[in-house]
Amino acid sequence: MSKIAFSPNANGNGVFTISSPNSGTNRAIALPDAAGTIPLLAAASNTAITSTPAELNILDGVTSTAAELNILDGVTSTAAELNILDGVTATAAEINLIDGGTARGTTAVADGDGFLTNDGGTMRMTKVETLATYMGTKVGGGARVFIASSGVVSDVAAIAFTNVFDSSKFDYYVFTMLSVTPANDAPDLVCQTSTDGGSNFETTNGNYESGQAADKVGLLVSAQAGSDTNEDGVFGDFQIFEVETSNKFTRSQSLCFNIQNNSSTHHFSSTTVNDAISSRKAAEDNNAVRFVWTSGNIESGEIVMYGIANA
């Protein structure tokens, strides 16, 4: 039979009292078969502690305050839901950008920028170039869609547009001339075609014709533009058809004009209209074009390319 021993402390003079509650029920308290100190409750309570020692040991080493633990009060997330945050590297500021109340900025959009899109239920980051290409396929038939621009050039031999034609999207193409000025006086501005992406262009005299002239070095855009300080070069639209049709001749129509400003007559403008119809004299699939003067460089100007969307 096990015994219970009470060991008083000879140096102490306090009295320790063990009392029983006001109860008419017999109770049994079992002591553990282990050495150690029995912890005491700070206040009387009839609530039984149901945690196992292993469960209580989970708290061993916890340094959180009550306030920190109370943050979890009311949280209904599952472990799987909380684990979604595992690996997130976004800052709070970045996450707040998807808040519907976030102010809209004016940051310019440029190639290489991205936007968030829902791809069939999966969120993805997509480049703006991809969006531009897609939107281009959704414009109405006959719409004029921007494709490319040379930007303003200075003293260049030619302005080329390579690998920009797409018959699945466009019926024909328009090149807008903006003050395209020659370095030399009175050359013709012509468009030459290429079947190898611009590595080589057809430049042979007689392989193009314009109007009644059978021997040309390119599709005629404008004739005999001046290079004097009071002449502003070529303006207008140059249209090109059936560029990529291998069994068709590439043909063009120019609606361009040359401007001559004369400051001595209050900037009076005289224009020379070139309503030229031109054709390549061989059926081929072209994938690049360039614009050159028949003599000298392009002193200045800009050419902008548009596609006319399939009807």
URFEN-V422909 format. One record per pair of residues at least 12 apart in sequence whose ideal C-beta (glycine too) atoms are under 10 Angstrom apart, sorted by sequence separation. I is the first residue (numbers start at 1). J is the second residue. D is the distance in whole Angstrom. If there is no record, write none. Layout:
I & J & D
I & J & D
//
This chain:
6 & 18 & 9
114 & 126 & 6
115 & 127 & 8
149 & 161 & 10
161 & 173 & 9
177 & 189 & 8
192 & 204 & 10
204 & 216 & 10
205 & 217 & 5
208 & 220 & 8
222 & 234 & 4
239 & 251 & 9
240 & 252 & 5
241 & 253 & 8
257 & 269 & 10
258 & 270 & 9
259 & 271 & 6
260 & 272 & 8
291 & 303 & 6
114 & 127 & 6
115 & 128 & 6
117 & 130 & 9
132 & 145 & 10
148 & 161 & 6
190 & 203 & 9
204 & 217 & 7
205 & 218 & 9
210 & 223 & 9
221 & 234 & 7
222 & 235 & 9
239 & 252 & 6
240 & 253 & 8
257 & 270 & 10
258 & 271 & 7
259 & 272 & 9
290 & 303 & 10
113 & 127 & 7
114 & 128 & 7
117 & 131 & 8
132 & 146 & 9
147 & 161 & 8
148 & 162 & 10
161 & 175 & 8
193 & 207 & 9
203 & 217 & 6
222 & 236 & 8
238 & 252 & 6
239 & 253 & 5
240 & 254 & 10
257 & 271 & 4
258 & 272 & 5
112 & 127 & 7
113 & 128 & 5
114 & 129 & 10
115 & 130 & 9
192 & 207 & 9
193 & 208 & 9
202 & 217 & 9
203 & 218 & 8
221 & 236 & 9
238 & 253 & 8
239 & 254 & 8
256 & 271 & 10
257 & 272 & 6
258 & 273 & 9
111 & 127 & 8
112 & 128 & 8
113 & 129 & 9
114 & 130 & 9
115 & 131 & 7
148 & 164 & 6
159 & 175 & 9
175 & 191 & 8
192 & 208 & 8
202 & 218 & 8
221 & 237 & 10
222 & 238 & 8
237 & 253 & 9
238 & 254 & 5
239 & 255 & 7
256 & 272 & 10
257 & 273 & 5
258 & 274 & 8
289 & 305 & 9
111 & 128 & 7
112 & 129 & 8
114 & 131 & 9
147 & 164 & 6
191 & 208 & 9
201 & 218 & 9
221 & 238 & 5
237 & 254 & 8
238 & 255 & 7
256 & 273 & 8
257 & 274 & 7
98 & 116 & 8
110 & 128 & 8
111 & 129 & 6
113 & 131 & 10
147 & 165 & 9
159 & 177 & 10
190 & 208 & 8
220 & 238 & 9
236 & 254 & 7
237 & 255 & 5
238 & 256 & 6
255 & 273 & 8
256 & 274 & 6
257 & 275 & 9
97 & 116 & 9
109 & 128 & 6
110 & 129 & 10
147 & 166 & 9
219 & 238 & 8
221 & 240 & 10
236 & 255 & 5
237 & 256 & 7
254 & 273 & 9
255 & 274 & 8
256 & 275 & 9
190 & 210 & 9
234 & 254 & 9
235 & 255 & 10
236 & 256 & 3
254 & 274 & 5
255 & 275 & 7
256 & 276 & 8
32 & 53 & 10
111 & 132 & 9
159 & 180 & 8
219 & 240 & 7
235 & 256 & 7
236 & 257 & 5
254 & 275 & 7
255 & 276 & 9
109 & 131 & 10
147 & 169 & 9
188 & 210 & 9
234 & 256 & 5
235 & 257 & 6
236 & 258 & 9
253 & 275 & 8
254 & 276 & 4
21 & 44 & 8
109 & 132 & 10
147 & 170 & 8
233 & 256 & 10
234 & 257 & 7
235 & 258 & 8
236 & 259 & 10
253 & 276 & 7
254 & 277 & 8
145 & 169 & 8
234 & 258 & 6
235 & 259 & 6
252 & 276 & 8
253 & 277 & 6
254 & 278 & 7
21 & 46 & 9
98 & 123 & 10
145 & 170 & 7
150 & 175 & 10
192 & 217 & 7
193 & 218 & 8
233 & 258 & 7
234 & 259 & 8
252 & 277 & 7
253 & 278 & 8
144 & 170 & 10
147 & 173 & 8
152 & 178 & 8
157 & 183 & 10
190 & 216 & 7
192 & 218 & 4
193 & 219 & 8
232 & 258 & 8
233 & 259 & 7
251 & 277 & 7
252 & 278 & 5
4 & 31 & 8
143 & 170 & 10
147 & 174 & 10
148 & 175 & 10
149 & 176 & 9
152 & 179 & 9
153 & 180 & 9
156 & 183 & 10
190 & 217 & 6
191 & 218 & 5
192 & 219 & 8
231 & 258 & 7
232 & 259 & 4
233 & 260 & 10
251 & 278 & 7
252 & 279 & 7
145 & 173 & 10
147 & 175 & 10
150 & 178 & 9
155 & 183 & 7
188 & 216 & 8
190 & 218 & 3
191 & 219 & 4
231 & 259 & 7
232 & 260 & 7
250 & 278 & 9
251 & 279 & 5
252 & 280 & 9
2 & 31 & 9
137 & 166 & 10
142 & 171 & 8
145 & 174 & 10
149 & 178 & 9
188 & 217 & 8
189 & 218 & 9
190 & 219 & 6
191 & 220 & 8
230 & 259 & 10
231 & 260 & 5
232 & 261 & 6
250 & 279 & 7
251 & 280 & 7
136 & 166 & 9
139 & 169 & 9
141 & 171 & 8
144 & 174 & 7
150 & 180 & 9
161 & 191 & 10
188 & 218 & 8
189 & 219 & 10
190 & 220 & 6
191 & 221 & 6
230 & 260 & 6
231 & 261 & 7
249 & 279 & 5
250 & 280 & 4
2 & 33 & 9
137 & 168 & 8
189 & 220 & 8
190 & 221 & 6
219 & 250 & 7
221 & 252 & 8
223 & 254 & 9
225 & 256 & 9
230 & 261 & 5
231 & 262 & 9
249 & 280 & 5
250 & 281 & 10
137 & 169 & 6
144 & 176 & 10
159 & 191 & 10
160 & 192 & 9
162 & 194 & 8
188 & 220 & 6
189 & 221 & 4
190 & 222 & 9
219 & 251 & 8
220 & 252 & 8
222 & 254 & 7
225 & 257 & 10
226 & 258 & 7
228 & 260 & 8
229 & 261 & 9
230 & 262 & 6
248 & 280 & 9
249 & 281 & 7
250 & 282 & 9
133 & 166 & 10
136 & 169 & 6
161 & 194 & 10
188 & 221 & 8
189 & 222 & 4
190 & 223 & 9
219 & 252 & 4
220 & 253 & 10
221 & 254 & 5
223 & 256 & 9
225 & 258 & 5
226 & 259 & 9
228 & 261 & 10
230 & 263 & 7
249 & 282 & 7
250 & 283 & 8
136 & 170 & 9
158 & 192 & 8
160 & 194 & 8
162 & 196 & 10
163 & 197 & 6
164 & 198 & 10
188 & 222 & 7
189 & 223 & 8
218 & 252 & 10
219 & 253 & 9
220 & 254 & 6
221 & 255 & 10
222 & 256 & 5
224 & 258 & 8
225 & 259 & 9
226 & 260 & 6
228 & 262 & 10
229 & 263 & 9
230 & 264 & 9
249 & 283 & 6
250 & 284 & 7
162 & 197 & 5
163 & 198 & 8
187 & 222 & 10
188 & 223 & 5
189 & 224 & 9
219 & 254 & 8
221 & 256 & 6
222 & 257 & 7
223 & 258 & 8
225 & 260 & 9
236 & 271 & 10
248 & 283 & 6
249 & 284 & 8
250 & 285 & 9
133 & 169 & 9
162 & 198 & 4
187 & 223 & 9
188 & 224 & 7
189 & 225 & 6
220 & 256 & 9
222 & 258 & 6
235 & 271 & 9
238 & 274 & 10
247 & 283 & 5
248 & 284 & 9
250 & 286 & 6
161 & 198 & 8
162 & 199 & 9
186 & 223 & 9
187 & 224 & 7
188 & 225 & 8
230 & 267 & 9
232 & 269 & 9
236 & 273 & 9
242 & 279 & 10
243 & 280 & 9
246 & 283 & 7
247 & 284 & 9
248 & 285 & 9
252 & 289 & 10
160 & 198 & 5
186 & 224 & 4
187 & 225 & 7
234 & 272 & 10
236 & 274 & 8
238 & 276 & 9
240 & 278 & 9
241 & 279 & 10
242 & 280 & 9
245 & 283 & 8
246 & 284 & 6
247 & 285 & 9
185 & 224 & 9
186 & 225 & 7
187 & 226 & 10
231 & 270 & 10
236 & 275 & 10
245 & 284 & 9
246 & 285 & 4
250 & 289 & 9
158 & 198 & 10
182 & 222 & 10
185 & 225 & 8
186 & 226 & 7
187 & 227 & 8
209 & 249 & 10
234 & 274 & 8
238 & 278 & 10
240 & 280 & 10
244 & 284 & 9
245 & 285 & 7
246 & 286 & 9
160 & 201 & 8
180 & 221 & 8
184 & 225 & 10
185 & 226 & 6
186 & 227 & 8
208 & 249 & 10
242 & 283 & 9
243 & 284 & 9
244 & 285 & 5
245 & 286 & 9
180 & 222 & 8
182 & 224 & 9
184 & 226 & 10
185 & 227 & 5
208 & 250 & 9
210 & 252 & 9
243 & 285 & 8
244 & 286 & 7
158 & 201 & 8
182 & 225 & 5
184 & 227 & 6
185 & 228 & 7
242 & 285 & 10
243 & 286 & 5
244 & 287 & 7
177 & 221 & 7
181 & 225 & 7
182 & 226 & 8
183 & 227 & 6
189 & 233 & 9
208 & 252 & 9
210 & 254 & 9
242 & 286 & 9
243 & 287 & 8
177 & 222 & 7
180 & 225 & 8
181 & 226 & 9
182 & 227 & 5
189 & 234 & 6
243 & 288 & 9
175 & 221 & 8
181 & 227 & 7
185 & 231 & 9
226 & 272 & 9
240 & 286 & 9
243 & 289 & 7
181 & 228 & 10
191 & 238 & 7
193 & 240 & 9
225 & 272 & 8
177 & 225 & 10
202 & 250 & 10
224 & 272 & 7
182 & 231 & 9
189 & 238 & 9
191 & 240 & 7
223 & 272 & 8
225 & 274 & 9
240 & 289 & 7
181 & 231 & 7
193 & 243 & 7
222 & 272 & 8
224 & 274 & 9
181 & 232 & 7
182 & 233 & 7
195 & 246 & 9
222 & 273 & 9
223 & 274 & 5
238 & 289 & 10
180 & 232 & 10
181 & 233 & 3
182 & 234 & 9
222 & 274 & 5
179 & 232 & 5
180 & 233 & 5
181 & 234 & 8
221 & 274 & 7
223 & 276 & 7
238 & 291 & 8
178 & 232 & 10
179 & 233 & 5
180 & 234 & 5
220 & 274 & 7
222 & 276 & 8
178 & 233 & 8
179 & 234 & 7
180 & 235 & 8
221 & 276 & 8
177 & 233 & 8
178 & 234 & 9
179 & 235 & 6
180 & 236 & 10
220 & 276 & 4
177 & 234 & 5
178 & 235 & 7
193 & 250 & 6
219 & 276 & 8
220 & 277 & 9
221 & 278 & 9
234 & 291 & 10
177 & 235 & 6
178 & 236 & 9
219 & 277 & 9
220 & 278 & 5
176 & 235 & 8
177 & 236 & 6
191 & 250 & 9
193 & 252 & 10
219 & 278 & 4
234 & 293 & 10
176 & 236 & 7
177 & 237 & 8
216 & 276 & 10
218 & 278 & 8
219 & 279 & 7
175 & 236 & 10
176 & 237 & 6
177 & 238 & 7
191 & 252 & 7
219 & 280 & 7
175 & 237 & 7
176 & 238 & 8
190 & 252 & 10
216 & 278 & 7
218 & 280 & 9
174 & 237 & 5
175 & 238 & 5
191 & 254 & 9
211 & 274 & 10
213 & 276 & 9
216 & 279 & 9
174 & 238 & 7
175 & 239 & 8
190 & 254 & 10
210 & 274 & 10
211 & 275 & 9
216 & 280 & 10
173 & 238 & 9
174 & 239 & 5
175 & 240 & 7
189 & 254 & 9
211 & 276 & 6
213 & 278 & 9
216 & 281 & 9
233 & 298 & 9
238 & 303 & 9
240 & 305 & 10
173 & 239 & 7
174 & 240 & 8
210 & 276 & 5
211 & 277 & 6
215 & 281 & 10
227 & 293 & 9
233 & 299 & 8
235 & 301 & 9
172 & 239 & 6
173 & 240 & 5
189 & 256 & 8
210 & 277 & 7
211 & 278 & 8
214 & 281 & 8
233 & 300 & 7
234 & 301 & 7
237 & 304 & 10
238 & 305 & 10
239 & 306 & 10
241 & 308 & 10
172 & 240 & 7
173 & 241 & 8
209 & 277 & 9
210 & 278 & 4
211 & 279 & 10
225 & 293 & 8
227 & 295 & 10
232 & 300 & 10
233 & 301 & 6
172 & 241 & 5
189 & 258 & 9
209 & 278 & 7
210 & 279 & 8
227 & 296 & 8
232 & 301 & 9
234 & 303 & 10
237 & 306 & 9
239 & 308 & 9
171 & 241 & 8
172 & 242 & 8
173 & 243 & 7
208 & 278 & 6
209 & 279 & 6
219 & 289 & 8
221 & 291 & 7
224 & 294 & 10
171 & 242 & 10
172 & 243 & 8
208 & 279 & 7
209 & 280 & 9
218 & 289 & 9
221 & 292 & 10
222 & 293 & 10
223 & 294 & 9
186 & 258 & 10
208 & 280 & 6
209 & 281 & 6
218 & 290 & 9
219 & 291 & 10
221 & 293 & 10
227 & 299 & 7
170 & 243 & 9
207 & 280 & 7
208 & 281 & 6
218 & 291 & 8
170 & 244 & 10
207 & 281 & 5
208 & 282 & 10
218 & 292 & 7
220 & 294 & 10
165 & 240 & 9
167 & 242 & 9
206 & 281 & 7
207 & 282 & 7
217 & 292 & 9
167 & 243 & 8
168 & 244 & 10
180 & 256 & 9
182 & 258 & 10
218 & 294 & 8
167 & 244 & 5
175 & 252 & 9
177 & 254 & 9
181 & 258 & 9
204 & 281 & 10
217 & 294 & 6
165 & 243 & 5
166 & 244 & 8
167 & 245 & 7
177 & 255 & 10
180 & 258 & 10
181 & 259 & 10
202 & 280 & 7
216 & 294 & 9
164 & 243 & 10
165 & 244 & 5
172 & 251 & 9
173 & 252 & 9
174 & 253 & 10
175 & 254 & 10
177 & 256 & 5
202 & 281 & 10
172 & 252 & 9
176 & 256 & 9
177 & 257 & 9
179 & 259 & 8
202 & 282 & 8
172 & 253 & 10
174 & 255 & 9
175 & 256 & 9
177 & 258 & 10
202 & 284 & 9
221 & 303 & 9
202 & 286 & 9
189 & 274 & 9
201 & 286 & 10
188 & 274 & 9
190 & 276 & 10
191 & 278 & 8
193 & 280 & 6
195 & 282 & 10
201 & 288 & 8
203 & 290 & 10
188 & 276 & 9
190 & 278 & 8
192 & 280 & 9
200 & 288 & 9
201 & 289 & 8
191 & 280 & 10
193 & 282 & 9
195 & 284 & 5
197 & 286 & 10
198 & 287 & 8
199 & 288 & 8
201 & 290 & 6
203 & 292 & 9
205 & 294 & 10
194 & 284 & 10
195 & 285 & 6
196 & 286 & 10
197 & 287 & 6
198 & 288 & 4
193 & 284 & 8
195 & 286 & 6
196 & 287 & 8
197 & 288 & 6
198 & 289 & 8
201 & 292 & 8
193 & 285 & 10
194 & 286 & 6
195 & 287 & 7
196 & 288 & 8
198 & 290 & 7
144 & 237 & 10
193 & 286 & 4
194 & 287 & 7
195 & 288 & 8
192 & 286 & 10
193 & 287 & 9
194 & 288 & 4
193 & 288 & 7
194 & 289 & 7
192 & 288 & 9
193 & 289 & 6
194 & 290 & 7
192 & 289 & 7
193 & 290 & 8
191 & 289 & 5
192 & 290 & 5
191 & 290 & 7
192 & 291 & 8
190 & 290 & 9
191 & 291 & 6
192 & 292 & 7
190 & 291 & 7
191 & 292 & 8
189 & 291 & 6
190 & 292 & 6
189 & 292 & 8
190 & 293 & 8
188 & 292 & 9
189 & 293 & 6
190 & 294 & 6
187 & 292 & 9
188 & 293 & 7
189 & 294 & 8
187 & 293 & 4
188 & 294 & 5
186 & 293 & 10
187 & 294 & 5
188 & 295 & 8
186 & 294 & 10
187 & 295 & 4
184 & 293 & 7
186 & 295 & 8
187 & 296 & 6
189 & 298 & 9
182 & 292 & 10
183 & 293 & 8
184 & 294 & 9
185 & 295 & 9
180 & 291 & 7
182 & 293 & 5
184 & 295 & 5
185 & 296 & 9
181 & 293 & 9
182 & 294 & 9
183 & 295 & 9
184 & 296 & 3
189 & 301 & 10
191 & 303 & 10
180 & 293 & 9
182 & 295 & 7
183 & 296 & 4
184 & 297 & 8
175 & 289 & 8
177 & 291 & 8
182 & 296 & 6
183 & 297 & 4
189 & 303 & 10
182 & 297 & 8
183 & 298 & 7
184 & 299 & 9
173 & 289 & 9
175 & 291 & 7
182 & 298 & 7
183 & 299 & 4
181 & 298 & 7
182 & 299 & 6
183 & 300 & 9
167 & 285 & 10
180 & 298 & 6
181 & 299 & 5
182 & 300 & 10
180 & 299 & 9
181 & 300 & 5
182 & 301 & 9
165 & 285 & 9
179 & 299 & 10
180 & 300 & 8
181 & 301 & 5
165 & 286 & 7
166 & 287 & 10
179 & 300 & 7
180 & 301 & 3
165 & 287 & 6
178 & 300 & 10
179 & 301 & 5
180 & 302 & 7
164 & 287 & 8
165 & 288 & 8
178 & 301 & 6
179 & 302 & 7
180 & 303 & 6
163 & 287 & 6
164 & 288 & 8
165 & 289 & 9
177 & 301 & 7
178 & 302 & 4
162 & 287 & 7
163 & 288 & 7
164 & 289 & 9
177 & 302 & 8
178 & 303 & 7
161 & 287 & 10
162 & 288 & 4
176 & 302 & 9
177 & 303 & 6
178 & 304 & 7
161 & 288 & 7
162 & 289 & 8
176 & 303 & 7
177 & 304 & 9
160 & 288 & 6
161 & 289 & 6
162 & 290 & 8
175 & 303 & 6
176 & 304 & 5
160 & 289 & 7
161 & 290 & 7
175 & 304 & 7
176 & 305 & 8
159 & 289 & 9
160 & 290 & 4
161 & 291 & 8
174 & 304 & 9
175 & 305 & 5
176 & 306 & 7
158 & 289 & 10
159 & 290 & 6
160 & 291 & 8
174 & 305 & 8
175 & 306 & 8
158 & 290 & 5
159 & 291 & 5
160 & 292 & 9
173 & 305 & 7
174 & 306 & 5
157 & 290 & 9
158 & 291 & 6
159 & 292 & 8
173 & 306 & 7
174 & 307 & 8
158 & 292 & 4
172 & 306 & 10
173 & 307 & 6
174 & 308 & 7
157 & 292 & 7
158 & 293 & 9
172 & 307 & 8
173 & 308 & 7
156 & 292 & 10
157 & 293 & 9
170 & 306 & 9
171 & 307 & 8
172 & 308 & 5
170 & 307 & 3
171 & 308 & 5
169 & 307 & 6
170 & 308 & 6
171 & 309 & 7
172 & 310 & 10
157 & 296 & 9
158 & 297 & 8
159 & 298 & 6
169 & 308 & 10
170 & 309 & 6
171 & 310 & 5
157 & 297 & 5
158 & 298 & 7
165 & 305 & 10
167 & 307 & 10
169 & 309 & 7
170 & 310 & 6
171 & 311 & 6
150 & 291 & 9
155 & 296 & 10
156 & 297 & 6
157 & 298 & 7
164 & 305 & 6
166 & 307 & 7
169 & 310 & 6
155 & 297 & 5
156 & 298 & 5
159 & 301 & 8
161 & 303 & 8
165 & 307 & 8
168 & 310 & 8
154 & 297 & 9
155 & 298 & 7
156 & 299 & 9
159 & 302 & 9
160 & 303 & 10
164 & 307 & 8
167 & 310 & 8
153 & 297 & 9
154 & 298 & 8
155 & 299 & 6
156 & 300 & 9
159 & 303 & 5
161 & 305 & 5
166 & 310 & 10
153 & 298 & 6
154 & 299 & 7
155 & 300 & 8
156 & 301 & 10
153 & 299 & 9
154 & 300 & 6
159 & 305 & 10
153 & 300 & 7
154 & 301 & 9
150 & 298 & 9
152 & 300 & 7
153 & 301 & 6
152 & 301 & 7
153 & 302 & 7
152 & 302 & 5
153 & 303 & 8
150 & 301 & 8
151 & 302 & 6
150 & 302 & 6
151 & 303 & 9
149 & 302 & 7
150 & 303 & 5
151 & 304 & 9
149 & 303 & 7
150 & 304 & 8
148 & 303 & 9
149 & 304 & 5
150 & 305 & 8
148 & 304 & 8
149 & 305 & 7
147 & 304 & 9
148 & 305 & 5
149 & 306 & 10
146 & 304 & 7
147 & 305 & 5
148 & 306 & 9
146 & 305 & 8
147 & 306 & 6
148 & 307 & 10
145 & 305 & 10
146 & 306 & 6
147 & 307 & 5
145 & 306 & 6
146 & 307 & 8
144 & 306 & 5
145 & 307 & 5
143 & 306 & 9
144 & 307 & 8
145 & 308 & 8
143 & 307 & 9
144 & 308 & 6
145 & 309 & 6
143 & 308 & 7
144 & 309 & 8
142 & 308 & 6
143 & 309 & 5
141 & 308 & 9
142 & 309 & 6
143 & 310 & 10
139 & 307 & 10
141 & 309 & 6
142 & 310 & 9
143 & 311 & 10
140 & 309 & 7
141 & 310 & 6
142 & 311 & 6
139 & 309 & 5
140 & 310 & 10
141 & 311 & 4
136 & 307 & 8
138 & 309 & 9
139 & 310 & 10
140 & 311 & 9
137 & 309 & 8
136 & 309 & 8
137 & 310 & 9
//
